Amino acid sequence: MVRGLVNKLVSRSLNVAGKWQQQQLRRLNIHEYQGAELMSKYGINVPKGVAAGSVEEVRKAIQDVFPKENELVVKSQILAGGRGLGTFKSGLKGGVHIVKTDQVEEIAGKMLGQILVTKQTGPQGKVVSKVYLCEKMSLVNEMYFAITLDRTSAGPIIVACSKGGTSIEDLAEKFPDMIIKVPIDVFQGISDEDAAKVVDGLALKGADRNASIEQVKKLYKLFCECDCTLLEINPLAETSDNQLIAADAKLNFDDNAAFRQKHIFALRDPTQEDPREVAAAKADLNYIGLDGEIGCMVNGAGLAMATMDIIKLHGGTPANFLDVGGNASENQVVEAFKILTADDKVKAILVNIFGGIMKCDVIASGIVNAAKEVSLKVPVVVRLEGTNVDQGKRILKESGMALTTADDLDDAAEKAVKALSGSC
């Protein structure tokens, strides 16, 4: 339920004009093996495991870490859920396999360097650069556990369920009474009573109650001290020797905390992110890549959303959400154009600027310089209004560039859509 909620509110996939869209993530997402290592540092029980990026590393890990294991779990590492039910473009079914130790190298070799497609990656999939080798544990009871931020209680909330290891969204829909929700007072922190509510709601079969309460408190400590926005374990499991163990790990972190969580943010894997969004982040631009044909450069999130809507109204599809903000420099405008024009799907660009803090002449100079620097090959429609608008329009007019100006947003969107067919 928490993952489903977060997916809807934070990283949901959009479907515009029947095409897959992936919305930019506003928080750091790390791999499962990295999350397990972090949990272990906080005293949380996790399976013994090691990540490997090549068949040679897999072979060495088996020799050094798992010399006596008969079976191992091989997990592909991508920043998306649904790996177990995913399919590689090579044809291999499943991104998680339990195999005999002598088969680990073979299955890992079939995963590494291949593209895994899951329900969360979209049809393009993601490349598997590492696999996570874990000991196979005897799990006798699988549960669900998560901590996230709750608007209603204005603080962290623990969400748990006595059944896990499967889609928590489906369980929440069919058996809502099974879901445990324990809001935590952000000022007081988690109490023994709070942790006990969670543990009792999980209906443990054999794990020690007091030890389990301590595990819940350690998970909450990690969540707060590491500035998490989501900590999800599915399954949180009991083993045959009555241990409570985090058999899976999904952790997200608040990007605003990067300055004080440098060791965690050093774990970022840009190869798993949209390269356009990586470039935008470096230029301090707010960018979300979509799959349309009209690239948008706007100042202000609300105006950007309105621009995308009116493009759709006129029969076009937006290729992105790009907000240059209110204090963008000329260089940032140039970088924005580089990002837009690097997208092969972009067949026209619509610039929609309302100059308040952002000055129209700065945007205009940036547009002209960008057009010269990137050798624009697609039509550009520009609508400017607000501070220094006359200077901005004069700069565009005197530039000698083939730029189409528009009087208002409706006119701009109509011209951008017509530009796709060359009739602008």
Secondary structure, 3 states (H helix, E strand, C coil): CHHHHHHHHCCCEEEECCEEEECCCCEEECCHHHHHHHHHHCCCCCCCEEEECCHHHHHHHHHHCCCCCCEEEEEEECCCCCCCCCEECCCCECCEEEEEHHHHHHHHHHHCCCEEECCCCCCCCEECCEEEEEECCCEEEEEEEEEEEECCCCEEEEEEECCCCCCHHHHHHHCHHHEEEEECCCCCCCCHHHHHHHHHHHCCCCCCHHHHHHHHHHHHHHHHHCCEEEEEEEEEEEECCCCEEECCCEEEEEHHHCCCCHHHHCCCCHHHCCHHHHHHHHCCCEEEECCCCEEEEECCHHHHHHHHHHHHHCCCCECEEEECCCCCCHHHHHHHHHHHHCCCCCCEEEEEEEECCCCHHHHHHHHHHHHHHHCCCCCEEEEEEECCHHHHHHHHHHCCCCEEECCCHHHHHHHHHHHCCCCC
